[in-house]
């Protein structure tokens, strides 16, 4: 999926816009003054649109959000909305949205971290020239919701028995959007009898989230357990803070070889953005309509495949091995997505030794080394957050090296106040970056040496 900002001939996307706002004269009120975004599928077909207007004093408003009917219920609307929140967080503190009073629509916005603000009575009956009916409901009042774009800093502490009523209320608020009704009793029994390490997150002086850790019998697997977040606080970084708090704890446990989570189709994309990889699914596992998504953390510094590869700053004597790895990886791994002529042209960029010395003097380089002292991967980052390179040896693909290098670069960026990482990502590497929470800004043709190759400009906000 790619997201494109449209600056001209916006009306060509009118059929999609009319899915969310069925009167063209109403769309005309905001389309030209607003920012129009179009999400394309991998074939370049538009599947979703959104329009955002700047309302002044740090407030922006989502005027239109529509997904093609055949692409609905696949997380596309939430994905586009998340992209907009990250983009406008750089210039605005609040995002507003006005919508009709239907359970499906209001539930969608609540699930994405919006809170009810106020109503505009008779908006639809006064402004539209015909009755607006949505999901069989005649719309009258417009309901406004708002979402803070500033990350909320949560306080995380150990669970106490007195917290149980608040936690049971949290799961109730997430039924049926994330949990089946019968799971409330399972959660109650877990808190009473199966809980090992469990934490709560507090914001605005109340419990707004919770999540735990359970260990396998042999103490080698740490399992993320029972993550629940208040609907009005979703999408504000609290879930990420709570998850990272536990990952840090688990990575410090002696003997832990893997970190896993068993979740559902409703929540797995959150874990995917945090570095978890999908391993298996099972339909109706939790309850009818609630499937099992089994995932494993690929960015774990204690993971056995990562443990064999130590990271350190690059040194000048690493340069020959880096050059060789660059060429070999492109000529073998990238050959699955590019022609032999394209990879040969791209690999030849590594022949310029003077260029390598310039990069060494201007970029932050990290290398991964195996136990025998052989180079297995490297990455480099510019001071403005541009990830210049990330390559893993052709014989060590899929061992967690790329995840370890990227995590280290993200940590470096955070320590140096870099708010966002951008990169130009190959066809081969795009799925990996998407799993790590990076979003496609645009597809492009970029010059290697003589030829122009397809790649993607991708970015990730490093706000908590």
Long-range contacts (C-beta under 8 A, 24 or more apart in sequence): 1-39, 1-40, 1-41, 1-42, 1-47, 1-76, 1-79, 1-440, 2-39, 2-40, 2-440, 2-441, 2-442, 2-443, 2-456, 3-37, 3-38, 3-39, 3-40, 3-80, 3-83, 3-439, 3-440, 3-441, 3-442, 4-37, 4-38, 4-39, 4-40, 4-442, 5-35, 5-36, 5-37, 6-36, 6-37, 6-38, 10-36, 13-38, 13-46, 13-49, 16-46, 16-48, 16-49, 16-66, 16-68, 17-49, 17-51, 17-64, 17-66, 18-66, 19-66, 19-67, 19-68, 19-69, 20-49, 20-64, 20-65, 20-66, 21-63, 21-64, 22-132, 23-128, 23-129, 23-130, 25-129, 26-127, 26-128, 27-64, 30-63, 30-64, 34-63, 37-80, 37-83, 37-84, 39-76, 39-79, 39-80, 41-71, 47-71, 47-76, 48-76, 48-77, 48-80, 50-80, 50-81, 50-84, 52-84, 52-88, 52-95, 54-91, 54-92, 55-96, 58-91, 58-92, 58-93, 58-94, 59-92, 59-93, 59-94, 59-95, 59-96, 60-88, 60-91, 60-92, 60-94, 60-95, 60-96, 61-95, 61-96, 61-97, 61-98, 62-95, 62-96, 62-97, 65-97, 75-269, 77-108, 78-108, 78-111, 78-112, 78-269, 79-269, 81-112, 82-112, 82-235, 83-439, 85-113, 85-147, 85-149, 85-235, 86-439, 86-461, 86-463, 88-149, 89-149, 89-150, 89-461, 89-463, 90-419, 92-149, 93-148, 93-149, 93-150, 94-146, 94-147, 94-148, 94-149, 95-146, 95-147, 95-149, 96-144, 96-145, 96-146, 97-144, 97-145, 97-146, 97-147, 98-123, 98-142, 98-143, 98-144, 98-145, 99-142, 99-143, 99-145, 100-124, 100-132, 100-134, 100-137, 100-139, 100-142, 100-143, 101-137, 101-139, 101-140, 101-141, 101-143, 102-134, 102-135, 102-137, 102-139, 103-135, 104-135, 105-134, 106-143, 106-145, 107-177, 109-145, 110-145, 110-231, 110-232, 110-234, 111-177, 111-231, 111-234, 112-147, 112-234, 112-235, 113-147, 113-232, 113-233, 113-234, 113-235, 113-236, 114-145, 114-146, 114-147, 114-232, 114-235, 115-145, 115-146, 115-147, 115-232, 116-143, 116-144, 116-145, 117-144, 117-145, 117-146, 118-143, 118-144, 119-143, 119-144, 120-144, 147-235, 147-236, 148-236, 151-236, 151-237, 151-463, 151-464, 152-203, 152-233, 152-236, 152-237, 152-238, 153-203, 153-241, 153-464, 154-201, 154-202, 154-203, 154-208, 154-209, 154-237, 154-238, 154-241, 154-242, 155-201, 155-202, 155-203, 156-199, 156-200, 156-201, 156-202, 156-241, 156-242, 156-245, 157-199, 157-200, 157-202, 158-197, 158-198, 158-199, 158-200, 159-191, 159-195, 159-198, 159-199, 159-200, 159-210, 159-212, 163-200, 163-207, 163-210, 164-188, 164-191, 166-200, 166-206, 166-207, 167-191, 167-200, 167-207, 167-210, 167-228, 170-207, 170-208, 170-209, 170-210, 170-228, 170-229, 170-230, 171-228, 173-230, 173-231, 174-228, 174-229, 174-231, 177-231, 177-266, 178-228, 178-264, 178-266, 178-267, 179-228, 179-286, 179-290, 180-286, 180-287, 180-288, 180-289, 180-290, 182-287, 183-286, 183-287, 183-290, 187-226, 187-228, 190-225, 190-226, 197-246, 197-249, 198-225, 198-226, 199-242, 199-245, 199-246, 201-229, 201-238, 201-241, 201-242, 203-233, 203-238, 208-232, 208-233, 208-238, 209-233, 209-238, 209-239, 209-242, 210-242, 211-242, 211-243, 211-246, 212-246, 213-246, 213-249, 213-250, 215-253, 219-253, 219-255, 219-256, 220-255, 220-256, 220-257, 220-258, 221-256, 221-257, 221-258, 221-259, 221-260, 222-250, 222-253, 222-256, 222-258, 222-259, 222-260, 223-259, 223-260, 223-261, 223-262, 224-259, 224-260, 224-261, 224-271, 227-261, 227-263, 227-267, 237-463, 237-464, 239-270, 240-274, 240-464, 241-464, 243-271, 243-274, 244-274, 244-464, 247-297, 247-300, 250-300, 250-302, 251-300, 251-301, 251-302, 253-302, 256-300, 256-302, 257-302, 257-303, 257-304, 258-296, 258-297, 258-300, 258-303, 258-304, 259-296, 259-297, 259-300, 259-302, 259-303, 260-294, 260-295, 260-296, 260-297, 261-294, 261-295, 261-297, 262-292, 262-293, 262-294, 262-295, 263-292, 263-293, 263-295, 264-290, 264-291, 264-292, 264-293, 265-290, 265-291, 265-293, 266-290, 267-293, 268-293, 268-295, 271-295, 272-434, 272-435, 272-437, 273-435, 273-436, 273-437, 274-299, 274-437, 275-299, 275-403, 275-407, 275-435, 275-436, 275-437, 276-435, 277-435, 298-400, 298-403, 298-435, 299-400, 299-403, 299-404, 299-406, 299-407, 299-436, 300-400, 301-404, 301-407, 303-400, 305-398, 305-399, 305-400, 305-401, 306-399, 306-400, 306-401, 306-403, 306-404, 308-370, 308-371, 308-399, 309-368, 309-369, 309-370, 309-376, 309-377, 309-396, 309-399, 309-400, 309-401, 309-404, 310-368, 310-369, 311-366, 311-367, 311-368, 311-369, 311-404, 311-405, 311-408, 312-366, 312-367, 312-369, 313-364, 313-365, 313-366, 313-367, 314-360, 314-365, 314-366, 314-367, 314-378, 314-380, 316-360, 318-365, 318-367, 318-375, 318-378, 319-353, 319-356, 319-357, 319-360, 321-374, 321-375, 322-356, 322-367, 322-375, 322-378, 323-350, 323-353, 323-356, 325-375, 325-377, 325-378, 325-391, 325-393, 326-350, 326-389, 326-391, 328-393, 328-394, 329-391, 329-392, 329-393, 329-394, 332-394, 333-394, 333-397, 333-428, 334-426, 334-427, 334-428, 336-428, 337-426, 337-427, 337-428, 338-426, 338-427, 338-428, 338-453, 341-451, 342-448, 342-451, 342-453, 345-448, 345-449, 345-450, 345-451, 345-453, 346-448, 346-449, 346-451, 346-453, 348-448, 348-449, 349-448, 349-449, 359-388, 363-388, 364-409, 364-412, 366-405, 366-408, 366-409, 366-412, 368-392, 368-401, 368-404, 368-405, 370-396, 376-401, 377-401, 377-402, 377-405, 378-405, 379-405, 379-406, 379-408, 379-409, 381-409, 381-412, 381-413, 381-421, 383-416, 383-418, 384-418, 385-413, 385-418, 385-419, 385-420, 385-421, 385-422, 386-421, 386-422, 386-423, 387-421, 387-422, 387-423, 388-423, 390-423, 390-429, 402-432, 403-436, 406-436, 410-460, 410-462, 413-462, 414-462, 418-462, 419-461, 419-462, 419-463, 420-459, 420-460, 420-461, 420-462, 421-459, 421-460, 421-462, 422-457, 422-458, 422-459, 423-457, 423-458, 423-459, 424-455, 424-456, 424-457, 424-458, 425-455, 425-456, 425-457, 425-458, 426-453, 426-455, 426-456, 427-454, 427-455, 427-456, 430-456, 430-458, 433-458, 433-460, 434-458, 436-460
